[in-house]
Amino acid sequence: MFRYFLVLMAGQLPGQAMPKALEGEEEEHNTVRYEAERKRKKGDRNDKKKFKSKEWILAKKERRRLQGKSTNPDSKYTGRSRGPKF
């Protein structure tokens, strides 16, 4: 199996040569090298608060208050989804 790469170069300087092609055949790997790491990272994503959830919004508002920034007050409507639009 051969792999071909398209090399695009713009604004070539005089005397500048094209890059040399890699020589030799690399071994093909039939397994995924970092499978355990991928599973761990995927599991970490599930542990985080969901983006734009009510908990996330309240935590962000608290962070902004600690930084001294103006923030709208919390209410019973904070983090609610808006209804459908016609």
PyMOL commands that set and color helices and strands:
alter all, ss='L'
color gray80, all
select helices_A, chain A and resi 35-47+54-66
alter helices_A, ss='H'
color red, helices_A
deselect
rebuild
show_as cartoon
